[in-house]
């Protein structure tokens, strides 16, 4: 019996592990749905504004708060700017910040986790106590503290945001990688590499990390939506990027009133943000099941 949404027969054992994982991923309907939705969202955010020459900054006060129409499919905002252009260009920022911050967190987390798991002893003790200490501090407090370290002119730019988010999102990655590396360091193929004269760096890079790549990929996929949510919250507080989905949601909430509802200002960025997060989670779950068939089998019992 298979889990709902996968419905896949056994994969031929003669294939390589990578091909088996790819076939399992292709047979996961939710993972494919998430992948297709992500491709559509990326194409809409990065290609449509360029292809249509959309302008997210030009102001037309006479057209303020216009509902969706043929001229403005997503309506206009409180100063008459085309909302389709602002939502799609804001999507570029949210997606790029999510990817960049995830890359930074994966880099730091893998480095710390690999060193702690491989060398063990005092190195492991020091690095893991650092992780435990940082875990005891609320994420948002750290992020806001790092953001406040930048000058007033730098705030609102993408670089401080993805640095701040990347520097606090690596903790879970470090723990996961540390556990995997600690289990692999005593395996026969690692001992054989050491006996053959391979350096510690070569053993880690060439023999251990390739066997942890699947776990790293899954956690990286699931980190992207977490980073996007944090960036949106920062934008809501006024510490995020100048134009992102979070900032658009914050602007929309500020004009909500019981007299007149400008629903499109909240609907479009909120819907695309929710759809992106849902797609990333579908893809992350699919990668986890594809790369670890034991998890999928256990979940289907």
C-alpha positions as CSV (number, residue, x, y, z in Angstrom):
1,X,0.0,0.0,0.0
2,X,1.4,3.4,-1.0
3,X,0.9,6.8,0.5
4,X,-1.8,9.1,-0.9
5,X,-0.6,11.2,-3.7
6,X,2.3,8.9,-4.6
7,X,0.6,5.7,-5.9
8,X,3.8,4.4,-7.4
9,X,4.7,0.7,-8.1
10,X,8.1,-0.6,-7.0
11,X,11.0,1.0,-8.8
12,X,13.3,-1.5,-10.7
13,X,16.2,-2.4,-8.4
14,X,18.7,-2.4,-11.3
15,X,18.7,1.3,-11.7
16,X,21.3,3.5,-9.9
17,X,20.1,5.2,-6.6
18,X,19.9,8.5,-8.3
19,X,17.7,7.2,-11.1
20,X,15.5,5.4,-8.6
21,X,15.0,8.6,-6.7
22,X,14.1,10.5,-9.9
23,X,11.6,7.9,-10.8
24,X,10.0,8.0,-7.4
25,X,9.9,11.8,-7.6
26,X,8.2,11.7,-11.0
27,X,5.5,9.4,-9.7
28,X,4.7,11.7,-6.8
29,X,1.8,13.8,-8.1
30,X,2.0,16.4,-5.4
31,X,5.8,16.9,-6.0
32,X,5.2,17.3,-9.7
33,X,2.3,19.7,-9.0
34,X,4.6,21.8,-6.8
35,X,7.4,21.8,-9.4
36,X,5.0,22.9,-12.2
37,X,3.5,25.7,-10.0
38,X,7.0,26.9,-9.0
39,X,8.1,27.0,-12.7
40,X,5.0,29.0,-13.6
41,X,5.5,31.5,-10.7
42,X,9.2,31.9,-11.6
43,X,8.3,32.5,-15.2
44,X,5.6,35.0,-14.3
45,X,7.8,36.9,-12.0
46,X,11.0,37.0,-14.1
47,X,9.8,36.9,-17.7
48,X,6.4,38.6,-17.8
49,X,7.5,42.0,-16.5
50,X,10.3,42.1,-19.1
51,X,8.2,40.8,-21.9
52,X,5.3,43.2,-21.3
53,X,7.5,46.1,-20.2
54,X,5.6,46.5,-16.9
55,X,6.5,49.5,-14.8
56,X,6.1,49.1,-11.0
57,X,7.1,52.6,-10.0
58,X,5.3,55.1,-12.2
59,X,2.6,57.0,-10.3
60,X,-0.8,58.0,-11.7
61,X,-2.9,59.6,-8.9
62,X,-6.0,59.9,-11.1
63,X,-6.1,56.0,-11.3
64,X,-5.6,55.3,-7.6
65,X,-7.4,52.3,-6.1
66,X,-8.8,51.1,-9.4
67,X,-10.2,47.5,-9.1
68,X,-8.9,44.8,-11.5
69,X,-9.8,45.6,-15.2
70,X,-8.5,44.9,-18.7
71,X,-6.1,47.8,-18.4
72,X,-4.9,46.8,-15.0
73,X,-5.5,43.1,-14.4
74,X,-4.5,43.3,-10.8
75,X,-5.9,46.8,-10.2
76,X,-3.9,49.8,-8.9
77,X,-2.6,50.8,-5.5
78,X,-3.2,54.0,-3.5
79,X,-1.1,56.2,-5.8
80,X,-2.2,54.7,-9.1
81,X,0.7,52.3,-9.7
82,X,0.0,49.2,-11.8
83,X,-0.4,46.4,-9.2
84,X,0.4,43.6,-11.7
85,X,3.8,45.0,-12.2
86,X,4.4,45.5,-8.4
87,X,3.3,42.0,-7.5
88,X,5.4,40.3,-10.1
89,X,8.5,42.5,-9.5
90,X,8.0,42.1,-5.8
91,X,7.9,38.3,-6.4
92,X,11.4,38.6,-7.9
93,X,12.7,40.1,-4.7
94,X,11.0,37.5,-2.4
95,X,12.1,34.5,-4.5
96,X,15.7,35.8,-4.8
97,X,16.0,36.6,-1.1
98,X,14.6,33.2,-0.3
99,X,17.1,31.4,-2.6
100,X,20.1,33.6,-1.6
101,X,19.5,33.3,2.2
102,X,19.0,29.6,1.8
103,X,22.3,29.3,0.0
104,X,24.0,31.2,2.8
105,X,22.4,29.1,5.5
106,X,23.2,25.9,3.7
107,X,26.8,26.9,3.3
108,X,27.3,27.8,6.9
109,X,25.3,24.9,8.2
110,X,27.1,22.3,6.1
111,X,30.5,23.7,7.0
112,X,29.8,23.7,10.8
113,X,27.9,20.4,10.8
114,X,30.6,18.6,8.8
115,X,33.5,19.9,11.0
116,X,31.6,19.0,14.2
117,X,30.6,15.5,13.0
118,X,33.9,14.6,11.4
119,X,36.4,15.8,14.0
120,X,34.2,15.1,17.1
121,X,35.8,15.7,20.5
122,X,36.5,19.3,21.4
123,X,35.6,20.7,18.0
124,X,32.2,19.1,18.2
125,X,31.7,20.3,21.7
126,X,32.5,23.9,21.0
127,X,30.5,24.1,17.7
128,X,27.4,22.4,19.1
129,X,27.5,24.5,22.3
130,X,27.5,27.6,20.0
131,X,24.5,26.1,18.1
132,X,22.7,25.5,21.4
133,X,23.4,29.0,22.6
134,X,22.0,30.5,19.3
135,X,19.0,28.2,19.5
136,X,18.2,29.8,22.9
137,X,17.8,33.2,21.3
138,X,14.6,33.9,19.4
139,X,15.1,33.9,15.6
140,X,13.4,37.2,15.0
141,X,15.4,38.9,17.7
142,X,18.7,37.8,16.0
143,X,17.4,38.9,12.6
144,X,16.3,42.3,13.8
145,X,19.5,42.8,15.7
146,X,21.6,42.0,12.5
147,X,19.4,44.3,10.4
148,X,19.9,47.1,12.8
149,X,23.6,46.8,12.5
150,X,23.3,48.1,8.9
151,X,23.2,51.8,8.1
152,X,19.9,53.6,7.4
153,X,20.8,53.8,3.7
154,X,21.4,50.0,3.4
155,X,18.1,49.1,5.0
156,X,15.5,48.1,2.4
157,X,18.2,46.6,0.1
158,X,18.2,42.8,-0.5
159,X,21.8,42.1,0.7
160,X,21.3,43.0,4.4
161,X,18.1,41.0,4.4
162,X,19.4,37.7,3.0
163,X,22.6,38.0,5.1
164,X,20.5,38.4,8.2
165,X,18.2,35.6,7.4
166,X,21.0,33.3,6.2
167,X,23.0,33.8,9.3
168,X,20.2,32.5,11.6
169,X,18.7,29.7,9.5
170,X,21.8,27.5,9.5
171,X,21.3,26.0,12.9
172,X,19.0,23.1,12.0
173,X,21.1,22.3,9.0
174,X,24.2,22.2,11.1
175,X,22.6,19.7,13.5
176,X,21.3,17.5,10.7
177,X,24.6,17.4,8.8
178,X,26.6,16.8,12.0
179,X,24.5,13.7,12.9
180,X,24.8,12.3,9.3
181,X,28.6,12.9,9.2
182,X,29.2,11.5,12.6
183,X,27.4,8.3,11.5
184,X,29.4,8.1,8.3
185,X,32.9,8.8,9.6
186,X,33.2,5.3,11.0
187,X,32.0,3.5,7.8
188,X,34.3,1.2,5.9
189,X,34.7,3.4,2.8
190,X,35.8,6.4,5.0
191,X,38.3,4.3,6.8
192,X,39.6,2.9,3.5
193,X,40.1,6.5,2.2
194,X,42.0,7.4,5.3
195,X,44.3,4.3,5.0
196,X,44.9,5.3,1.3
197,X,46.4,8.6,2.5
198,X,43.5,10.9,1.7
199,X,43.5,14.2,3.7
200,X,40.7,15.1,6.1
201,X,39.4,17.7,3.6
202,X,39.4,15.2,0.7
203,X,37.6,12.6,2.9
204,X,34.9,15.1,3.8
205,X,34.4,16.6,0.4
206,X,34.8,13.5,-1.8
207,X,33.5,10.7,0.4
208,X,31.2,12.0,3.1
209,X,29.3,15.0,1.8
210,X,28.2,13.2,-1.4
211,X,26.4,10.7,0.8
212,X,24.7,13.5,2.8
213,X,23.7,15.5,-0.4
214,X,20.2,14.1,-0.4
215,X,19.5,15.3,3.2
216,X,21.0,18.7,2.5
217,X,18.9,19.1,-0.7
218,X,15.7,18.2,1.1
219,X,16.3,20.6,4.0
220,X,17.4,23.3,1.6
221,X,14.1,23.0,-0.2
222,X,12.2,23.3,3.0
223,X,14.3,26.2,4.2
224,X,13.3,28.4,1.2
225,X,9.7,28.8,2.3
226,X,10.8,29.5,5.9
227,X,13.1,32.3,4.7
228,X,10.4,33.8,2.5
229,X,8.0,33.9,5.5
230,X,10.6,35.5,7.7
231,X,11.4,38.1,5.0
232,X,7.7,38.8,4.7
233,X,7.4,39.3,8.4
234,X,10.4,41.7,8.4
235,X,8.8,43.7,5.6
236,X,5.6,43.8,7.6
237,X,7.7,45.4,10.4
238,X,9.3,47.8,8.0
239,X,12.8,46.1,8.0
240,X,12.5,44.1,4.8
241,X,13.2,44.8,1.2
242,X,11.6,47.9,-0.5
243,X,9.5,45.9,-2.9
244,X,8.5,42.3,-2.0
245,X,5.4,40.3,-1.4
246,X,5.7,40.9,2.4
247,X,6.0,44.7,1.9
248,X,3.0,44.7,-0.4
249,X,0.9,42.8,2.2
250,X,2.0,45.3,4.8
251,X,0.9,48.2,2.6
252,X,-2.4,46.5,1.9
253,X,-3.1,45.9,5.6
254,X,-2.5,49.6,6.3
255,X,-5.3,50.7,4.0
256,X,-7.9,48.1,5.2
257,X,-10.9,49.9,6.7
258,X,-14.6,49.1,7.3
259,X,-15.8,51.8,4.8
260,X,-14.3,50.4,1.6
261,X,-12.4,47.2,0.9
262,X,-9.5,47.3,-1.6
263,X,-9.4,43.5,-1.6
264,X,-7.1,43.2,-4.5
265,X,-4.2,44.9,-2.7
266,X,-4.1,42.0,-0.2
267,X,-5.4,39.2,-2.3
268,X,-2.7,39.1,-5.1
269,X,0.5,39.2,-3.1
270,X,-1.0,37.0,-0.4
271,X,-2.3,34.4,-2.9
272,X,1.0,34.2,-4.7
273,X,3.0,34.0,-1.5
274,X,0.8,31.2,-0.2
275,X,0.9,29.4,-3.5
276,X,4.7,29.6,-3.6
277,X,5.1,28.3,0.0
278,X,2.6,25.4,-0.7
279,X,4.5,24.5,-3.9
280,X,7.9,24.5,-2.1
281,X,6.5,22.3,0.7
282,X,5.1,19.8,-1.8
283,X,8.4,19.7,-3.6
284,X,10.4,19.3,-0.4
285,X,8.1,16.5,0.8
286,X,8.4,14.8,-2.6
287,X,12.2,15.0,-2.5
288,X,12.3,13.6,1.0
289,X,10.2,10.6,0.0
290,X,12.2,10.1,-3.2
291,X,15.6,10.2,-1.6
292,X,14.5,8.2,1.5
293,X,12.1,5.5,0.4
294,X,12.0,4.0,3.9
295,X,10.2,7.2,5.1
296,X,7.6,6.8,2.3
297,X,7.1,3.1,3.1
298,X,6.7,3.8,6.8
299,X,4.2,6.5,6.1
300,X,2.0,4.2,3.9
301,X,1.6,1.5,6.6
